[in-house]
Amino acid sequence: MALTDLDWNLIKSFIAIAETGSLSAAARRLGTSQPTLGRHVAELERALGLTLFRRGRRGYALSDSGLRLYDRARRVGEEAAAFSRLALGATETVAGTVRVSASEIVATYVLPSMLARLGEAEPEIEVEIVASDRVDNLLRRDADIAVRMVAPEQLDLLARKVADLPLTACAATRYLARRGRPQAPLDLLAHDLIGQDRDDAIIRGFAAMGTAVDRHAFRLRCDSQPVLWEAVRAGNGIGFAQRALVAADPHVEALLPELRLPVLPMWLAMHRDVRTSPRIRRVADFLHAALAAYAASG
């Protein structure tokens, strides 16, 4: 293969592996398979006559040759993404695919019912959901629209504040019937608590109340928010969740309204180059209204 005939997919695969450090993570980003990415790397290395990666137990690390080529490849990728965004922004029909990124808890428990209503109103729009607690890079078109719990900082992004989501202590009615309801914040320490494993956000929350606890205060621990929510619903103990999520579940009760907990700021973001795409604008406007109504329900 002549260098002038290089397939853009080979370069795109090279960028994804360089940035994620593994075939599996790159495959998830690009929506392809690990064997395909492995073939792309081998084909690109043969065409260039270079070794681009050092393979090891920890994955793929750029070689010296790979490092020299990465910055140029990334710039090429950014230009290709910009071209794609501009072409997408020129689309005139309200049809096609829109890729939405959201946290695992929002993607699992909040978006499906909203997107069912969208499907009734706009049957020609197809939606892909990326359920991830990491901040997807809209600049590279990892997603068309992102629902984020932090304010986007990139200058090329258009972001709209949806709402501040209040959090609450909560537990399943079946658990409360068995163990009783806490009457004051410090009563929580006498209950079975559900909390995070490596994340110390809840521990810091207790510290702000003047109570020192460690991870062993939680009888059940996990860093996956959907798992924590299901643990609450199953009656494992008292946990912490979005108030709107609790309000929508008849089997879970909000507790201790006087307990001061932080709020989650919810933002809707897209790249400014796609703001004129009718289908993306339609989905973004729909989600903004639906998410605002969800936040208000709590």
TAPEVEN-V175516 format. One record per pair of residues at least 12 apart in sequence whose C-alpha atoms are under 6 Angstrom apart, sorted by sequence separation. I is the first residue (numbers start at 1). J is the second residue. If there is no record, write none. Layout:
I	J
I	J
This chain:
52	65
52	66
195	218
107	131
194	218
197	221
193	218
196	221
197	222
193	219
194	220
195	221
196	222
197	223
104	131
192	219
196	223
97	125
99	127
101	129
103	131
104	132
95	124
96	125
97	126
98	127
99	128
100	129
101	130
102	131
103	132
104	133
10	40
95	125
96	126
97	127
99	129
103	133
22	59
21	59
22	60
21	60
101	143
100	143
99	143
102	146
193	237
194	238
99	144
100	145
101	146
102	147
192	237
193	238
194	239
1	47
100	146
244	295
247	298
244	297
244	298
243	298
81	140
175	235
171	232
172	233
172	235
171	238
170	238
170	239
169	239
170	240
169	240
168	240
168	241
167	241
167	242
168	243
167	243
166	243
173	251
172	251
173	252
172	252
171	252
171	253
170	253
170	254
169	254
170	255
169	255
167	263
166	263
165	263
164	263
165	264
164	264
164	265
164	266
163	266
162	266
162	267
161	267
160	267
160	268
159	268
159	269
158	269
158	270
157	270
158	271
157	271
158	272
157	272
149	265
156	272
149	266
148	266
148	267
105	225
147	267
105	226
147	268
146	268
146	269
145	269
145	270
162	292
165	295
94	278
95	279
89	274
94	279
91	277
86	273
89	276
85	273
89	277
85	274
